Amino acid sequence: MSTGLYFIVDRPGIRLDRYVSGECGELSRSYARKLIDQGHVTVNGEVVKASHKLDVGDRVDVTIPPPAPSPLAAEAIPLTIVYEDSDLLVVDKPAGLTVHPAPGHPSHTLVNAVLAYCPDILAIDGSQRPGIVHRLDKDTSGLMLVAKNHAAHLNLSQQLSARSIVRRYKVLVRGRLSPERGAIEAPIGRDPRHRQRMAVVSRGRPARTRYRVLGYPGEYTLLEATLETGRTHQIRVHLSAIGYPVVGDTVYGTRSPFLGRQFVHAHCLRFQLPGTGEIVELSSELPPDLEGALRHVSGTETPG
């Protein structure tokens, strides 16, 4: 069965394919373009091209047709599930696990693991990331929402677009960050010199990260970062841009002698249950490698 939804544009000049991809949860831009090309997306009732530039107040209607058979394979990868009901799962993702298949990484992802646990998520859409509401970087650990059905996926995606889902991360950075509370607001886009990286660029998409300091272990700062937008690598890019690179971040900072990945952990997730409207807040403890790194910089443990 096809499912329809609509959005009212609140910012001018954005391409239709980029807008649809951004507003429909983690719908890939290529799949959004496919929907547009097939006439499943209209602007003010008219079929237009994927490159069409939107105006404030435009109504964008999206019809997502039933999915075609998927090449995705279920894989029996262990999952840590911290919450489950008939609409969704909340998974505590380990570092090192990619969220969804992509060129060069076609299998052994969170999506493959969820398919083995809940095969019905294939009915959500025709993309390579069925059920995924938001992403975490491969080497970021912590809480992730996964929808089990299309109605829940749309509801959670709209909560994400309305910024009513609260996502908080524990992060360790080099240096003593001051002031102890603040916000970083700077647009993020592709780095023009290194296309595999993101950067703060004047023509990037708006991005805002709030933070509060939790402590100053040694010459480092442990902080809690709250995402108000969800740009690729947002926390890492923003903190590096203001001179406080994330410990262990080899892309936007430097390699760490005591930690083999970036110190970023999605420790808190608050959202509204699609079925009942109840507000749920879930938390996740730091995994052992991050606990060990924190003890090391605090001077209470020497890694061996």
Backbone as a ProteinNet text record, in pm:
[ID]
protein_1_A
[PRIMARY]
MSTGLYFIVDRPGIRLDRYVSGECGELSRSYARKLIDQGHVTVNGEVVKASHKLDVGDRVDVTIPPPAPSPLAAEAIPLTIVYEDSDLLVVDKPAGLTVHPAPGHPSHTLVNAVLAYCPDILAIDGSQRPGIVHRLDKDTSGLMLVAKNHAAHLNLSQQLSARSIVRRYKVLVRGRLSPERGAIEAPIGRDPRHRQRMAVVSRGRPARTRYRVLGYPGEYTLLEATLETGRTHQIRVHLSAIGYPVVGDTVYGTRSPFLGRQFVHAHCLRFQLPGTGEIVELSSELPPDLEGALRHVSGTETPG
[TERTIARY]
84.1	0	87.9	52	124.9	91.4	188.6	168.8	203.3	118.9	142.6	166.4	244.3	266.7	297.2	289.9	319.8	397.7	466.5	544.9	521.1	529.7	525	666	719.3	858.2	875.3	980.1	1003	1134.6	1204.6	1326.6	1338.7	1384.7	1386.2	1514.5	1505.1	1624.3	1678.5	1619.8	1672.4	1618	1702.3	1658.3	1553.6	1459.9	1352.2	1406.4	1501.5	1550.9	1619.7	1694.1	1760.3	1655.9	1553.4	1449.6	1375.6	1334.7	1260.2	1346.1	1472.8	1563.3	1578.3	1593	1612.2	1488.3	1370.5	1247.6	1188.4	1218.5	1163.8	1262.6	1301.8	1393.3	1524.8	1572.1	1698.8	1677.5	1574.4	1552.1	1672.4	1732.3	1850.4	1812.8	1910.7	1883.2	1856.8	1925.8	1903.4	1761.8	1711.4	1575.1	1473.9	1503.1	1415.8	1408.1	1523.7	1526	1445.8	1454.8	1378.5	1228.7	1184.5	1042.7	997.7	1082.5	1048.8	1038.7	1138.6	1140.3	1020.9	969.2	855	720.4	724	600.2	533.2	605.8	547.9	561.4	624	640.2	586.2	503.9	452.7	481.7	493.1	508.6	388.6	308	183.7	97	96.9	11.7	71.2	193.2	253.8	379.1	399.4	521.9	632.3	745.6	858.8	985.7	1097.2	1224.3	1288.3	1379.1	1450.6	1530	1573	1655.3	1573.1	1440.7	1353	1384.7	1398.2	1426.8	1295.9	1285.4	1162	1156.1	1032.6	1006.9	936.9	949.6	880.5	729.9	663.1	518.6	477.5	572.9	540.4	493.9	393.9	349.9	412.3	483	546.7	473.9	410.6	342.3	429.6	444.6	527.7	443.5	438.9	374.1	481.9	493.8	594.3	524.7	556	486.1	534	462	507.9	647.4	732.4	869.6	882	982.9	1017.8	1094.1	1106.5	1185.3	1325.5	1370.8	1497.4	1611.4	1733.1	1849.5	1913.2	1860.7	1918.6	1904.4	2009.2	2007.9	2010.2	1933.3	1936.7	2065.4	2125.8	2247.2	2231	2270.7	2253.7	2365.6	2358.6	2455.1	2389.2	2457.1	2394.9	2355.1	2239.1	2189.5	2163.4	2194.5	2155.7	2034.4	1917.7	1792.4	1753.4	1740.8	1709.3	1560.8	1489.3	1344.8	1284.6	1163.1	1092.8	943.6	866.6	722.7	682.2	554.7	508.4	548.6	590.2	623.8	772.7	854.1	995.2	1086.8	1214.9	1323.5	1414.4	1474.3	1587.5	1705.8	1807.7	1924.7	2042.8	2121.4	2247	2356.7	2390	2483	2627.1	2702.2	2843.9	2926.6	3039.6	3133.9	3184	3209.4	3260.2	3154	3025.9	2916.5	2857	2865.8	2806.7	2654.8	2584.1	2437.9	2368	2405.8	2334.5	2431	2393.8	2481.3	2507.9	2627.7	2669.6	2777.6	2810.5	2918.4	3045.7	3100.4	3219.5	3191.3	3065.6	3027.6	2886.1	2871.2	2736.7	2666	2737.2	2676.2	2736.2	2692.6	2737.6	2715.6	2592.2	2554.3	2441.3	2407.6	2295.7	2166.1	2145.5	2024.1	2016.8	2128	2127.9	2093.6	2145.1	2116.1	1969	1912.9	1772.5	1681.3	1719.6	1639.4	1627	1733.6	1727.2	1634.9	1629	1546	1401.6	1383.7	1249.6	1235.9	1209.8	1205.8	1104.2	999.9	893.8	939.2	1057	1098.9	1124.5	1140.4	1158.9	1040.6	922.7	802.4	798	896	886.4	912.3	1022.1	1046.6	1140.8	1172.8	1255.7	1402.2	1448.3	1587.8	1673.3	1801.7	1895.8	1899.1	1810.7	1810.7	1669.8	1593.9	1456.5	1452.6	1361.9	1342.6	1434.2	1540.7	1637.9	1581.6	1573.9	1519.8	1631.4	1742.7	1859.6	1982.2	2097.3	2218.4	2317.2	2409.5	2529.7	2648.4	2759.4	2880.3	2922.2	2995	3039.1	3107.6	3196.1	3273.7	3215.1	3089.7	3015.5	2924.2	2923.7	2838.7	2715.2	2616	2502.4	2367.2	2268.7	2127.2	2080.4	2007	1950	1806.3	1721.8	1582.7	1570.9	1493.1	1462.3	1311.9	1243.8	1099.1	1070.6	960.8	921.9	817.4	749.9	647.7	648.8	578.7	586.2	522	409.5	343.9	434.9	500.4	592.6	712	760.7	874.6	840.2	722.8	680.7	663.8	602.1	581.3	714	807.3	936.7	1018.6	1008	1078.4	1026.5	895.7	838.7	876.1	886.4	937.4	1081.5	1159.9	1299.5	1306.2	1223	1220.5	1175.7	1082	1032.1	1126.1	1236.3	1337.3	1281.6	1182.4	1125.6	1187.9	1270.8	1349	1477.2	1503.1	1622.9	1731.5	1848.4	1962.6	2082.3	2129.9	2242.9	2360.1	2479.9	2601	2703.4	2777	2893	3016	3096.6	3209	3329.5	3446.7	3570.8	3653.3	3694.5	3773.3	3906	4002.2	4130.5	4115.1	4173.6	4166.9	4054.6	4057.9	3958.5	3859.1	3745.6	3644.8	3578	3570.9	3505.3	3432.5	3313.4	3241.8	3186.4	3133.8	3090	2956.9	2883.5	2761.5	2761.5	2709.1	2703.6	2643.7	2647.8	2596.7	2692.2	2709.9	2789.8	2692.8	2688.3	2596.7	2678.6	2694.6	2776.3	2732.4	2715.7	2667.6	2770.7	2722.5	2810	2780.2	2885.5	2872.8	2998.5	3008.3	3127.1	3247.9	3359	3484	3526.3	3540.4	3572.9	3710.6	3798.4	3933.5	3945.6	3861.2	3864.4	3720.3	3674.6	3533.9	3482.6	3571.5	3526.7	3497.3	3529.2	3509.7	3401.8	3350.2	3260.1	3337.4	3281.4	3349.1	3246.8	3285.4	3205.8	3231	3126.5	3137.9	3019.1	3042.4	2940	2812.6	2823	2705.4	2654.1	2696.7	2650.4	2509.2	2460.4	2327	2334.8	2233	2235.4	2255.5	2337.3	2365.6	2387.5	2331.8	2343.7	2362.8	2463.9	2495.3	2503.7	2424.4	2436.7	2527.3	2596.5	2682.6	2682.1	2717.2	2745.6	2860.5	2950.4	3067.7	3026.6	3071.8	3046.6	3165.8	3283.9	3402.4	3527.5	3638	3767.7	3869.2	3868.6	3968.6	4104.1	4203.6	4334	4324.5	4387.3	4385.7	4278.5	4172.9	4064.2	3932.3	3827.4	3693.5	3596.9	3523	3411.9	3285.9	3213.9	3095.3	2978.1	2860.3	2739	2697.2	2686.3	2644.1	2502.2	2418.8	2280.8	2262.2	2217.6	2197.2	2063.6	2067.3	1943.6	1918.9	2023.1	2011	2088.3	2083.1	2147.7	2234.5	2332.7	2422.1	2528.1	2581	2684.5	2805	2845.6	2962.8	2950.3	2827.8	2806.1	2886.4	2878.2	2947.1	3096.9	3152.1	3296.2	3342.5	3266.1	3302.5	3293.7	3184.5	3166.2	3274	3303.4	3402	3542.2	3574.3	3703.9	3714.6	3604.5	3606.1	3633.4	3595.9	3621	3748.6	3826.9	3956.8	3961.2	3856.2	3851.8	3819.8	3917.5	3890.3	3855.3	3770.6	3727.5	3844.4	3865	3971.4	3949.8	4056.6	4051.2	3992	3957.8	3897.4	4008.4	4035.1	4144.8	4108.8	3981.6	3939.1	3944.2	3891.9	3884.4	3976.7	4049.9	4142.7	4271.2	4316.9	4438.6	4417.6	4502.4	4497.8	4530.5	4465.7	4490.1	4574	4674.4	4754.2	4679.9	4565.2	4495.4	4352.2	4310.7	4174.8	4174.8	4114.7	4119.6	4005.9	3923.5	3813.4	3773.8	3683.2	3644.6	3561.8	3585.3	3511.3	3379.1	3282.1	3146.6	3050.2	2960.2	2865.3	2726.7	2630.7	2491.4	2427.6	2430	2394	2249.1	2178.9	2041.6	1954.8	1834.9	1739.4	1601.1	1534.5	1398.7	1308.5	1192.9	1102.9	962.6	867.6	727.2	692.5	632.4	591.1	483.5	502.6	402.9	264.1	256.9	127.2	45.3	112.3	39.6	64.2	170.1	204.4	284.5	309.5	386.8	531.2	587.7	727.1	814.5	914.1	1007.3	1148.2	1221.6	1361.9	1446.1	1545.8	1631	1776.4	1856.8	1997.4	2086.3	2212.7	2311.2	2440.9	2498.3	2625.5	2740.3	2850.2	2968.9	3019.3	3057.1	3115.2	3255	3307.7	3434.8	3552.4	3561.9	3678	3674.7	3555.2	3545.9	3564.7	3514.3	3539	3688.8	3757.8	3901.7	3976.4	3933.7	3996.7	3975.3	3856.5	3825.2	3909.7	3926	4011.1	4156.2	4199.2	4336.3	4363.8	4275.1	4300.5	4278.6	4202.5	4182.8	4301	4393.4	4509.1	4482.9	4372.6	4338.6	4368.8	4419.9	4452.1	4554.3	4651	4747.1	4711.6	4681.5	4642.4	4754.5	4719	4819.8	4791
-119.7	0	125.1	221.7	348.2	432.3	514.2	602.9	744.2	840.8	980	1068.2	1173.4	1274.3	1405.8	1514.7	1643.3	1730.8	1831.2	1925.8	2066.4	2164.9	2305.1	2361.8	2413.3	2459	2584.1	2584.1	2699.3	2771.5	2731	2802.1	2801	2908.7	2919.4	2865.5	2832.1	2805.7	2665.3	2573.6	2438.2	2353.4	2266.7	2176.2	2078.7	2041.3	1951.5	1817	1756.3	1623.8	1629.6	1736.4	1750.6	1771.7	1849.6	1875.7	1746.7	1669.7	1545.9	1448.8	1436.2	1347.9	1389.2	1518.2	1567.6	1558.9	1582.6	1584.4	1446.4	1351.2	1216.3	1126.6	1169	1088.7	1071.6	947.1	918.9	859.1	904.4	864.4	910.2	820.6	859	960	1044.4	1145.8	1080	967.9	900	842.6	790.2	738	851.6	964	1081	1127	1128.8	1169.7	1072.7	943.4	842.6	866.3	896.2	924.7	1046.7	1150.3	1272.2	1242.7	1169.6	1138.4	1054.4	972	885.9	953.5	1082.6	1156.8	1135.7	1079.3	1054.5	1174.7	1281.8	1403.9	1521.6	1604.4	1724.4	1847	1960.7	2089.4	2174.8	2208.2	2283.1	2214.2	2080.4	2001.8	1971.7	2017	1996.6	1911	1826.7	1747.8	1837.5	1842.1	1925	1840.6	1900.4	1828	1822.9	1727.5	1712.2	1837.1	1911.6	2031	2156.4	2142.1	2257.4	2322.4	2455.9	2530.2	2571.1	2539.6	2562.9	2703.1	2750.7	2879	2855.2	2950.6	2943.2	2935.1	2843.3	2826.5	2723.4	2674.5	2567.8	2443.4	2375.9	2247.8	2135.7	2047.4	1933.1	1806	1738	1611.6	1496.3	1396.1	1280	1153.7	1073.3	943.2	837.1	752.3	646	516.7	463.7	344.1	219.1	107.1	-18.5	-52.8	-107.8	-134.9	-250.8	-243.6	-356.4	-458.3	-579.8	-679.1	-626	-649	-590.8	-691	-644	-733.3	-747.6	-675	-680.2	-820.1	-864.4	-997.6	-985.8	-1071.4	-1077.3	-1144.2	-1089.6	-1148.5	-1158.8	-1271.4	-1296.2	-1227.8	-1095.3	-1014.8	-979.6	-1001.3	-971.4	-824.7	-802.1	-666.6	-648.1	-529.4	-492.9	-401.8	-451.7	-377.1	-324.9	-192.9	-132.6	-98.1	-97.5	-74	-133.8	-189.3	-243	-241.3	-203.6	-223.8	-260.3	-256.9	-300.7	-205.3	-82.4	18.5	37.4	9.3	50.3	-30.3	-18	-68.7	48.6	45.6	131.8	38.9	54.6	-32.4	44.2	-22.3	35	-14.3	69.2	28.9	29.2	-76.7	-75.3	3.4	54.2	116.1	10.2	53	-38.1	-97.3	-79.4	-133.3	-22.2	-37.3	58.7	45.7	157.5	155.4	87.1	118.7	61.4	33.1	-57.5	-88.3	35	39.4	149.6	95.6	168.7	123.2	93.1	-24.9	-64.6	-134.2	-130.6	-196.9	-251.5	-358	-405	-488.8	-531.3	-622	-599.8	-682.7	-676.8	-536.7	-490.9	-360.2	-376.2	-266.2	-267.8	-307	-258.2	-293.1	-444	-507	-651.7	-725.2	-673	-733.6	-718.6	-599.1	-575.5	-660.3	-680.5	-765.4	-908.3	-958.8	-1093.7	-1096.6	-987.5	-980.3	-945.5	-859.1	-808.4	-798.6	-909.3	-910	-813.2	-776.4	-692.3	-550.6	-508.5	-370.7	-352.6	-460.9	-448.1	-379.8	-385	-326.6	-175.1	-113.4	29.6	114.9	91.2	167	87.6	143.1	71.4	106	160.2	203.6	95.8	127	37.1	58.3	141.8	170.2	165.5	58.5	52.5	61.6	145.9	158.9	256.8	298.5	386.9	528.7	582.8	717.4	821.2	786.4	875.3	786	841.6	761	794.3	701.9	726.5	688.3	760.7	724.2	582.5	516.2	378.8	364.7	456.9	445.1	525	565.4	623.6	515.9	503.8	405.2	473.4	391.5	445.7	419.8	498.2	470.4	516	426.4	454.9	406.6	487.8	451.6	375.3	267.1	192	166.2	214.2	193.7	54.1	-5.1	-138.3	-136.1	-23.7	-14.5	126.1	140	266.8	381.6	357.3	464.2	516.3	424.4	466.2	540.8	495.4	562.5	706.4	726.4	862.1	948.9	892.7	968.4	1009.6	916.3	946.4	1041.2	1025.7	1115.9	1258.9	1272.7	1406.1	1465	1379.8	1428.3	1478.5	1405.7	1445.9	1578.8	1593.7	1718.8	1835.9	1810.3	1916.2	1941	1865.5	1878.9	1849.9	1760.9	1724.1	1596.6	1527.2	1415.8	1471.7	1439	1488.3	1381.5	1420.5	1330.2	1393	1327.6	1380.2	1282.3	1338.1	1259.5	1298.3	1199.4	1228.4	1229.6	1335.3	1358.6	1402.9	1352.5	1396.4	1471.3	1593.4	1675.6	1714.8	1748	1799	1946	1984.3	2122.9	2142.3	2256.7	2288.8	2389.2	2337.3	2416.5	2517.4	2640.2	2747.2	2837.7	2888.6	2873.4	2731.8	2704.9	2569.2	2533	2629.1	2604.8	2695.1	2645.7	2729.5	2655.7	2719.4	2660.8	2696.5	2602.8	2624.4	2626.5	2737.6	2752.1	2791	2697.6	2721.7	2624.2	2671	2583.8	2478.4	2359.3	2247.1	2199.2	2172.9	2118.2	2041.8	1994.5	1923.5	2016.7	1963.8	2039.9	2055	2177.9	2195.2	2141.3	2126.1	2075.8	1925.5	1869.6	1726.2	1676.2	1624.4	1596	1481.1	1402.7	1295.4	1345.5	1472.6	1529.8	1636.3	1667	1779.3	1894.8	2015.2	2132	2241.9	2339.6	2461.3	2545.2	2564.2	2639.1	2735.3	2849.6	2955	2911.4	2823.7	2781.1	2644.4	2600.3	2472.8	2481.5	2369.9	2365.3	2412.1	2483.2	2532.6	2417.6	2442.1	2338.8	2404.6	2342.4	2398.1	2284.3	2298.6	2201.4	2273.6	2231.2	2285.4	2194.1	2250.6	2168.8	2219.4	2128.9	2168	2082.2	2143	2072.8	1984.5	1859.1	1765.5	1756.2	1791.2	1785.3	1812.4	1835.6	1863.2	1759.1	1639.5	1539.9	1574.6	1607.9	1645.9	1764.8	1755.2	1863.5	1840.5	1775.3	1742.9	1794.6	1791	1828.1	1717.1	1668.8	1577.8	1662.2	1653.6	1737.6	1655.3	1713.9	1658.6	1749.5	1691.9	1767.4	1726.8	1825.4	1800.9	1852.3	1764.1	1802.1	1872.2	1992	2058.1	2038.4	1999.7	1958.7	1828.2	1766.4	1636.6	1626.8	1712.7	1709.5	1600.3	1555.7	1453	1499.6	1416.4	1443.3	1574.4	1617.5	1752.5	1781.9	1695.4	1722	1732.6	1639.6	1636.2	1759.2	1797.8	1915.9	2043	2059.6	2181.8	2197.6	2091.2	2102.2	2124.8	2060.1	2084.6	2228.7	2282.9	2419.1	2524.6	2497.2	2595.8	2564.6	2466.2	2441.1	2335.3	2252	2146	2013.4	1953.8	1829.7	1714.1	1626.7	1508.8	1411.1	1359.1	1261.9	1138.4	1096.9	978.1	999	1122.6	1151.7	1175.7	1075.8	1086.9	1169	1200.6	1279.7	1429.2	1471.1	1613.7	1651.9	1554.3	1581.9	1505.9	1431	1351.7	1215.6	1122.1	987.7	994	908.6	904.5	782.3	797.4	681.4	588	631.6	548.8	513.6	549.8	518.4	497.9	387.4	352.4	405.2	492.1	552.4	683.2	758.7	887.1	866.9	954.4	947.2	1022.1	953.7	1007.1	892.8	914.1	810.1	871.3	818.6	865.5	807.5	884.6	827.2	852.8	945.5	976.9	1002.2	945	960.9	979.6	1090.6	1116.8	1144.7	1076.6	1089.2	1050.2	1070	1037.9	907.1	814.7	688.9	714.3	664.4	689.2	637.2	525.1	463.6	529.1	581.8	633	780.5	838.4	976.5	992.4	882	887.8	928.9	1013.6	1053.3	949.1	901	800.8	859.5	841.8	883.2	762.7	732.3	616.1	660.7	579.8	615.2	493.5	520.3	415.2	453.2	359.5	383.9	385.5	453	451.2	308.3	267.2	133.4	126.5	5.6	-10.6	66.7	75	145.7	294.3	354.9	497	519	427.6	435.7	429.2	338.5	326.4	451.9	511.9	636.5	747.8	753.2	857.1	838.1	713.3	688.7	726.7	702	734.2	884.6	965.1	1109.1	1169.3	1097.6	1145.1	1110.5	1025.7	987.6	876.1	804.4	697.2	559.2	554.1	424.8	444.3	355.5	354.8	239.2	268.7	159.9	58.8	-67.6	-171.6	-260.5
0	0	0	-85.2	-87.8	34.9	77.8	191.6	151.1	192.1	154.9	275.6	256.7	359	288.9	364.3	302.8	400.7	344	422.8	368	454.7	414.5	429	321	317.8	403	487.7	575.7	547.6	442.3	404.2	252.5	192	46.7	-15.1	-144.6	-224.5	-221.5	-143.2	-135.2	-249.5	-306.2	-411.6	-359	-446.8	-406.5	-359.2	-430.5	-390.4	-254.9	-230	-100.1	10.5	-19.1	81.5	117.5	18.1	43.5	122.4	84.2	156	301.6	326.2	462.1	548.2	489.7	568.8	592.7	507	522.6	595.8	713.4	792.9	722.6	715	649.8	510.4	440.9	302.9	220.8	144.2	67.5	-40.7	-75.8	-178.3	-313.7	-341.6	-469.4	-475.7	-362.4	-361.7	-371.1	-306.1	-318	-463.4	-530.4	-671.7	-757.4	-724.7	-799.4	-782.7	-660.1	-636.9	-716.5	-719.8	-793.8	-943.2	-994.8	-1138.8	-1180.1	-1087.6	-1119.1	-1093.3	-1051.1	-1031.7	-898.1	-801.6	-669.3	-575.5	-623.9	-544	-624.1	-559.4	-625.4	-538.9	-605.3	-536.7	-575.3	-475.4	-499.3	-603.8	-599.7	-688.4	-824.2	-851.3	-983.7	-973.4	-1074.8	-1084.4	-1139.4	-1070.5	-1112.7	-1108.6	-1151.3	-1154.1	-1015.5	-999.5	-872.2	-836.9	-938.5	-916.1	-887.8	-887.3	-863.1	-729	-727.8	-605.3	-537.8	-410.2	-335.8	-277	-255.7	-190.3	-57.2	33.8	162.1	137	204.4	189.6	87.1	4.3	-90.6	-15.3	-72.5	-18	-100.6	-32.6	-97.8	-53.9	-148.5	-121.2	-169.2	-84.6	-115.7	-100.5	-205.1	-199.3	-213	-110.7	-114.3	-152.9	-271.6	-319.9	-247.3	-263.3	-203.5	-253.8	-168.4	-208.6	-305.9	-391.1	-476.2	-392	-439.3	-365.4	-335.2	-214.1	-170	-179.5	-218.6	-219.6	-81.1	18.5	151.4	211.7	278.6	339.1	490.8	555.9	701.7	747.1	853.5	909.8	1061.7	1115.9	1259.5	1338.9	1343.9	1419.2	1552.6	1664.2	1794.6	1807	1867.4	1890.9	2040.1	2090.6	2226.8	2216.4	2254.3	2241.4	2379.7	2391.5	2521.3	2534.4	2421	2425.4	2298.8	2314	2197.6	2223	2119.9	2119.5	1977.7	1947.8	1816.1	1704.1	1739.9	1639.8	1617.1	1715.9	1704.4	1794.7	1763.9	1847.1	1882.6	2000.4	2030.5	2055.2	1971.1	1973.3	2031.2	2115.3	2164.5	2070.2	1971.3	1865.2	1915.9	1888.8	1926.2	1824.5	1868.8	1775.6	1677.7	1553.7	1452.3	1362.6	1396.9	1316.1	1230	1098.4	1004.9	1010.7	992.7	1008.9	892.9	768.6	654.4	540.3	449.7	336.5	250.8	195.3	109	16.1	-90.4	-178.9	-99.9	-121.3	-49.6	82.2	126.5	252.6	235.8	155.9	120.1	225.2	328.8	426	564	659.3	798.8	856.6	846.5	898.9	1000.2	1066.3	1160.1	1089.6	968.8	893.7	870.4	832.8	813.3	942.8	1055.2	1185.1	1221.5	1199.6	1233	1144.3	1017.7	928.6	981.5	1041.6	1098.9	1219.8	1293.4	1413.9	1381.2	1279.9	1247.1	1095	1025.7	878.5	818.5	894	838.7	804.6	852.4	820.4	671	596.7	451.8	385.3	448.6	388.4	402.8	469.5	498.9	375.9	304.6	181	92.4	-22.5	-118.3	-110.1	1.4	11.5	75.4	90	155.3	306	358.1	501.9	560.1	537	587.6	739.9	789	932.5	1001.9	936	1000.6	1007.2	1126.6	1147.9	1152.1	1213.6	1219.7	1223.9	1191.1	1182	1292.9	1314.8	1393	1305.2	1320.2	1248.4	1285.7	1197.4	1221.5	1357.4	1391.8	1514.9	1630.5	1617.9	1730.4	1787.6	1918.3	1985.3	2042.8	2081.5	2153.9	2091.6	2136.5	2111.6	1974.1	1907	1775.7	1768.2	1704.9	1679.4	1547.9	1549.2	1427	1425.7	1321.7	1309.7	1255.4	1301.8	1256.7	1145.8	1127.3	1023.8	964.4	852.3	779.5	856.6	922.2	996.5	1107.6	1178.3	1284.6	1227.5	1111.9	1048.9	1011.8	956.5	920.7	1045.5	1148.9	1272.3	1334.1	1345.3	1407.2	1319.6	1187.6	1096.9	1110.2	1127.3	1144.5	1280.1	1384.4	1512.9	1497.3	1420.1	1398.3	1323.5	1220.4	1143.6	1229.4	1322.1	1411.1	1529.6	1535.3	1641.1	1779.6	1784.4	1913.8	1970.8	1890.9	1943.3	2002.6	2128.4	2197.2	2187.8	2133.5	2120.8	2190.4	2295.4	2371.5	2365	2356.5	2339.8	2446.1	2495.6	2578.3	2488.1	2503.5	2413.6	2496.1	2461.5	2525.2	2422.3	2456.9	2365.1	2429.6	2345.4	2395.1	2431.6	2545.9	2590.6	2692.3	2757.5	2861	2802.2	2760.4	2690	2783.6	2738.2	2814.3	2715.8	2753.7	2880.4	2896.8	3015.7	3046.6	2981.9	2934.5	2857.2	2735.9	2627.1	2508.9	2391.2	2277.4	2153.3	2040.5	1951.2	1830.5	1713.5	1645.4	1531.4	1409.9	1317.3	1198.7	1090.3	965.7	857.6	819.9	787.5	753.7	611.9	537.6	402.3	367.3	244.3	198.8	201.6	249.5	247.3	101.7	49.4	-92.4	-129.8	-31	-60.6	-41.2	45.4	73.4	71.5	-41.7	-62.2	23.7	83.3	171.4	312.2	339.5	472.4	469.3	586.8	602.8	665.7	656.9	712.8	737.2	818.3	832.5	707.8	627.7	501.8	491.2	430.9	428.9	357.6	259	183.1	228.8	347.7	400.6	455.9	507.9	567.1	712.1	759	897.7	996.2	1098	1198	1332.9	1436.3	1571.3	1671.5	1755	1859.6	1993.2	2090.9	2227.2	2308.7	2406.3	2489.9	2633	2725	2863.3	2913.5	2986.3	3037.8	3156.2	3154.4	3263.7	3358.8	3309.6	3394.3	3314.3	3387.5	3325.7	3373.1	3314.8	3352.3	3289.5	3372.1	3320.1	3227.7	3112.2	3012.8	2907.2	2946.5	2854.5	2911.8	2827.6	2871.8	2835	2934.7	2909.3	2902.4	2792.2	2775.7	2724.6	2740	2681.8	2567.5	2448.6	2330.7	2293.4	2264.2	2223.1	2080.8	1993.2	1853.2	1835.4	1777	1735.7	1587	1514.1	1373.6	1361	1245	1230.6	1107.4	1096.2	980.3	995.3	884.4	886.6	967.9	1065	1149.8	1227.2	1255.8	1309.2	1435.8	1536.4	1662.4	1640	1564.7	1540.9	1463.2	1362.5	1282.1	1365.3	1438.9	1517.8	1624.4	1697.8	1805.3	1749.5	1638.7	1575.5	1526.9	1474.5	1419.6	1525.9	1651.4	1756.6	1835.5	1786.9	1846.7	1954.3	1964.4	2065.2	1996.9	1928.5	1853.7	1945.6	1895.4	1970.7	1982.1	2101.1	2125	2036.4	1967.9	1883.3	1746	1710.8	1580.4	1478.8	1395.4	1299.6	1176.4	1159.3	1042.5	1071.8	1185.9	1219.2	1335	1388.8	1497.9	1475	1574.6	1563.1	1628.6	1588.9	1646.5	1795.5	1873.7	2017.8	2053.5	2141.7	2182.5	2277.8	2332.2	2430.6	2390.8	2269.2	2223.6	2073.4	2029.3	1888.3	1803.5	1857.8	1780.3	1847.9	1782.5	1841.4	1967.5	2065.5	2192	2174.9	2115.5	2099	2127.8	2224.7	2263.4	2279.1	2204.1	2211.1	2336.7	2445.5	2574.4	2615.6	2549.4	2591	2468.7	2472.3	2362.2	2421.7	2384.6	2432.8	2312.9	2309.2	2195.3	2238.8	2148.6	2174.6	2104.5	2178	2117.1	2012	1889.2	1784.2	1818.6	1888.9	1915.3	2024	2128.1	2244.6	2273.5	2216.5	2246.9	2375.2	2445.2	2570.2	2540.6	2628.2	2616.7	2684.8	2612.3	2664.7	2663.3	2772.8	2777.5	2815.8	2731.6	2751.3	2761.9	2831.7	2847.3	2827.9	2800.1	2777.4	2847.2	2921.8	2989.5	2888.8	2925.7	2841.1	2825.7	2704.7	2687.3	2748.3	2767.3	2837.7	2778.6	2645	2588	2621.2	2623.4	2657.1	2806.8	2888.9	3033.3	3061.4	2991.5	3009.6	2968.1	2856.8	2811.6	2912.4	2970.5	3068.6	3195	3237.8	3354.2	3324.8	3201.7	3163.9	3171	3110.9	3111.5	3249.2	3332.9	3471.1	3560.7	3508.3	3587.5	3683.9	3666.6	3760.5	3705.2	3579.1	3520.9	3410.9	3404.1	3295.4	3203.6	3075	2985.5	2969.2	2966.7	2954.2	2838
[MASK]
++++++++++++++++++++++++++++++++++++++++++++++++++++++++++++++++++++++++++++++++++++++++++++++++++++++++++++++++++++++++++++++++++++++++++++++++++++++++++++++++++++++++++++++++++++++++++++++++++++++++++++++++++++++++++++++++++++++++++++++++++++++++++++++++++++++++++++++++++++++++++++++++++++++++++++++++

